[in-house]
Amino acid sequence: KAPSFVALNKRTGKLVWQSNLPGRNIIEGQWSSGPAFADPGGRRQIIFGGGDGVIYSFAPKTGKLLWKCDCLPARKKKNGSETDNYFAGTPVVVGDRLYVGMGVEPFLAPRVPWSYFLCLDITKKGDVSLKSYDTKAAVNKGAALVWAFGGPVKPRPKDARHVFFGSTMSTAAVHDGLVYIPEHNGYMYCLDAKTGKHYWTHDFLSGILGSPLWVDGKVYVAQDDSDVVIFAHGRNKKVLAKMYMDAHEIHTTPVAVSGTLYIATDSKLYAISAR
C-alpha cells in the first residue's frame, strides 16, 4: 500500500501528491528507472512505467490519472511457473510517441523466455490497454499500441534463436527516426521509430544491464564483460570501435558531457576525452 510514485515541490521538498499504483497488482518490484515528461499538443503529462506491466499517465500538478495502458494482454497466474514481464527502463517520449521495453529482473527464474518492445500513442485518454500485440487486431481498436516488436518465433527454429526479442532492463536511445534497444541476453536491435521495422541486430556475446547512449552520430553500449562498443548511427550496422575498460563488469550507461565520455565500471570511474 506504500506509494510507488510521489511528486514533490522542488523548492521546499513538500509532498504535492502521491500514488500507490500499481498497489496489490505489483508483479515483483517497482524497477522502472524514472518517469518521463511529455507535452503533446499542450497536454502536459508525467508517464510512469508500473511494476505491474501498466503504463500510467498523470497530470503533473494534481496527480489525476489521464490514461493507462496495460501492456500484458494475458497474465500469468500468481502461483504459476513463469513471471510476467514488467517495466525496468524509463519510457522515452519523442513527439506524441512513447517507446519502452519490457522485462524481468535478470536473475529471477523462471521467467517468460520472450518479451516485447512497444511504441505507444500518448495522445489517448482513459483506458487504452492492449488486448493483443498485433496492431492490426480488431480487439486493439482504441488501444494506444502503435507497433510491437518481439514475441516467440513460430514455428520454432531448430538452429536459431526462438525469440524475436528477449527481456530488457534498458532504456532505449531514440534519435533521427531510429530506435536502439538492447536486451539483457546481449543482443541490441536497431528499429524504425515510426513503423518498428527491424534494420539490424548485434550479438555482444555478453549480457547488457545498462542503456545505449546516442551522442555525436554514434551509439555507445557498455556490456557486462567490460567492453564498450561504439556503433555508427544508421540503418546499416557499422562497429566503429571496441574498448576494454579493464574491469570485472559494467552495468551502467555511458554519459557524455562537454566532450568528455564518462564510464563507471564496478571499480572505477573513467573520464575519456581528446588530448
C-alpha positions in Angstrom: 0.0 0.0 0.0 3.0 2.3 0.1 3.3 4.9 -2.6 5.3 3.9 -5.7 5.3 7.4 -7.2 5.5 10.8 -5.5 5.5 14.4 -6.6 7.5 16.9 -4.5 7.8 20.7 -4.6 11.3 21.2 -6.0 12.0 24.2 -3.8 10.7 23.0 -0.4 10.5 19.2 -0.8 6.9 19.3 0.4 4.8 16.4 -0.8 2.3 17.6 -3.5 0.7 14.2 -4.4 1.4 10.5 -4.4 0.1 7.4 -6.0 0.3 3.8 -4.7 -0.3 2.4 -8.2 0.3 -0.5 -9.0 -0.6 -1.4 -5.4 -1.6 -5.0 -4.9 -1.0 -5.8 -8.6 2.7 -5.3 -8.5 4.5 -8.3 -10.0 7.9 -8.4 -8.4 9.0 -4.9 -7.6 9.0 -1.3 -8.8 12.0 -1.3 -11.1 11.4 1.5 -13.6 14.3 4.0 -13.5 12.1 7.0 -13.5 9.2 9.0 -15.1 9.1 10.8 -18.4 7.6 14.2 -19.0 5.6 14.9 -22.2 3.7 17.8 -23.6 1.9 16.6 -26.8 -0.3 19.4 -28.0 0.0 21.3 -24.8 -1.4 18.4 -22.7 1.3 18.0 -20.1 1.7 14.6 -18.5 4.1 12.6 -16.4 4.4 9.0 -17.6 5.3 6.2 -15.3 6.2 2.6 -16.1 4.5 0.4 -13.4 5.8 -2.8 -11.9 2.5 -4.4 -12.9 3.1 -4.1 -16.7 0.9 -1.0 -16.9 1.9 2.5 -18.2 0.3 5.3 -16.3 0.0 9.0 -17.3 -0.7 11.6 -14.6 -1.4 15.3 -14.7 1.8 16.8 -13.3 0.3 19.2 -10.8 -2.6 17.2 -9.4 -1.7 13.5 -10.0 -5.0 13.0 -11.8 -4.8 9.8 -14.0 -5.1 10.8 -17.6 -4.7 7.4 -19.2 -3.4 4.0 -18.6 -2.3 1.2 -20.8 -2.0 -2.4 -19.6 0.7 -3.9 -21.8 0.1 -7.5 -20.7 -2.9 -8.8 -22.8 -2.6 -12.1 -20.9 -1.2 -12.5 -17.4 0.4 -15.5 -15.7 -1.2 -16.8 -12.5 0.5 -15.7 -9.3 1.4 -19.3 -8.4 2.4 -20.1 -12.0 5.9 -21.3 -13.2 6.8 -18.1 -15.0 6.9 -14.4 -14.1 5.2 -11.8 -16.3 7.2 -9.0 -17.9 7.1 -5.5 -16.5 9.0 -2.2 -17.0 12.5 -1.6 -15.7 13.8 1.1 -18.1 12.5 4.6 -18.4 9.8 5.4 -21.0 11.2 7.6 -23.8 9.0 10.2 -25.4 9.6 11.7 -28.8 6.8 13.9 -30.1 3.5 12.1 -29.4 5.1 8.6 -29.3 6.4 6.6 -26.3 9.0 3.9 -26.6 9.5 1.3 -23.8 10.7 -2.3 -23.5 9.5 -4.9 -21.0 11.5 -7.4 -19.0 12.1 -9.1 -15.7 14.8 -8.7 -13.1 17.7 -10.7 -14.8 18.5 -13.1 -12.0 14.9 -14.1 -11.4 13.9 -17.6 -12.7 11.8 -18.9 -14.2 10.5 -16.2 -16.5 8.8 -15.8 -19.8 11.5 -16.5 -22.5 10.5 -13.7 -24.7 9.4 -10.0 -24.3 8.3 -7.0 -26.3 9.4 -3.5 -27.2 6.5 -1.2 -27.6 5.6 2.1 -29.3 2.5 3.8 -27.8 0.4 6.8 -28.8 0.3 9.2 -25.8 -2.5 11.4 -27.1 -5.1 8.9 -25.9 -7.4 9.2 -22.9 -8.8 6.8 -20.4 -8.1 3.0 -20.5 -6.2 2.3 -23.7 -4.9 -1.1 -22.8 -3.6 -3.7 -25.2 -5.7 -6.7 -26.0 -3.1 -8.2 -28.3 0.4 -7.4 -29.5 -1.0 -7.5 -33.1 -1.5 -3.8 -34.1 -4.0 -4.9 -36.8 -6.2 -7.0 -34.5 -9.8 -5.7 -34.2 -9.7 -6.1 -30.4 -7.0 -3.4 -30.3 -9.3 -0.7 -31.7 -8.9 2.3 -29.4 -5.7 0.9 -27.8 -2.6 3.0 -27.5 -0.4 0.5 -29.4 1.3 1.8 -32.5 3.6 -1.1 -33.0 5.2 -4.0 -31.1 8.5 -5.8 -31.7 9.1 -9.2 -30.1 7.5 -12.5 -29.1 8.3 -16.1 -30.0 9.4 -17.2 -33.5 6.8 -19.5 -34.9 7.4 -22.2 -36.0 10.2 -22.6 -33.5 13.5 -23.0 -35.5 15.9 -25.8 -34.7 19.2 -24.0 -35.2 18.5 -20.3 -34.5 17.1 -18.1 -31.7 13.4 -18.9 -31.0 12.5 -15.3 -29.8 12.4 -12.0 -31.7 13.2 -10.0 -28.6 14.1 -11.0 -25.0 13.8 -9.5 -21.6 15.3 -6.0 -21.2 16.3 -3.7 -18.3 17.4 -0.9 -20.7 16.1 2.5 -21.7 16.0 2.9 -25.4 18.0 5.5 -27.3 15.8 7.2 -29.9 17.2 9.6 -32.5 16.6 10.7 -36.1 13.9 8.1 -36.7 15.8 5.2 -35.3 15.5 3.2 -32.0 18.3 1.4 -30.4 17.3 -1.1 -27.7 19.4 -3.9 -26.1 18.1 -7.0 -24.3 19.7 -8.5 -21.2 20.8 -11.6 -23.1 23.3 -9.5 -25.0 21.6 -8.5 -28.3 20.9 -5.0 -29.5 18.3 -4.1 -32.1 18.0 -1.1 -34.4 14.4 -0.4 -35.3 12.5 2.2 -37.3 10.9 4.6 -34.8 7.8 5.1 -36.9 7.0 1.5 -38.0 9.0 -0.8 -35.8 10.8 -2.2 -38.9 13.9 -4.2 -37.9 17.1 -3.0 -39.5 19.8 -4.9 -37.7 20.9 -6.9 -34.7 24.2 -7.1 -32.9 25.3 -10.0 -30.7 27.6 -8.8 -27.9 28.2 -12.4 -26.6 27.8 -10.8 -23.2 24.8 -9.6 -21.1 23.7 -5.9 -21.0 22.1 -4.2 -18.0 22.8 -0.6 -19.0 21.3 1.5 -21.8 22.7 2.8 -25.1 23.9 6.4 -25.4 23.5 8.3 -28.6 25.9 11.2 -29.0 27.7 13.0 -31.9 26.4 10.5 -34.5 27.5 7.4 -32.5 25.9 4.9 -30.2 27.8 3.7 -27.2 26.9 0.5 -25.4 28.6 -0.9 -22.3 28.3 -4.7 -21.8 28.7 -6.9 -18.8 32.2 -8.2 -19.6 33.6 -4.6 -19.5 33.7 -3.8 -23.2 32.2 -0.6 -24.6 31.2 -1.0 -28.2 30.7 2.1 -30.4 28.4 2.0 -33.4 27.9 4.5 -36.2 24.3 5.8 -36.2 22.3 4.5 -39.1 20.1 1.8 -40.7 23.2 -0.3 -41.6 25.2 -1.8 -38.8 28.8 -0.5 -38.5 31.0 -1.1 -35.5 33.5 1.8 -35.2 35.4 0.7 -32.1 35.5 -1.6 -29.1 37.2 -0.5 -25.8 38.1 -2.9 -22.9 37.7 -1.0 -19.6 39.9 -3.2 -17.5 37.2 -4.1 -15.0 35.2 -7.1 -13.8 31.9 -5.8 -15.2 29.9 -2.8 -16.3 26.3 -2.4 -15.5 25.9 1.3 -16.2 25.2 3.6 -19.1 28.0 5.8 -20.6 27.4 9.6 -20.1 28.8 12.4 -22.3 29.3 16.0 -21.1 31.1 18.8 -22.9 33.3 16.5 -25.0 34.1 14.0 -22.2 32.8 10.5 -22.0 32.3 9.1 -18.5 32.1 5.3 -17.9 31.6 3.8 -14.5 32.7 0.2 -14.0 32.3 -2.0 -10.9 35.6 -0.5 -9.5 36.5 2.7 -11.3 35.1 5.8 -13.0 36.8 6.7 -16.3 36.7 10.1 -18.0 37.8 10.0 -21.6 38.4 12.9 -23.9 40.7 14.2 -26.7 44.1 15.3 -25.5 
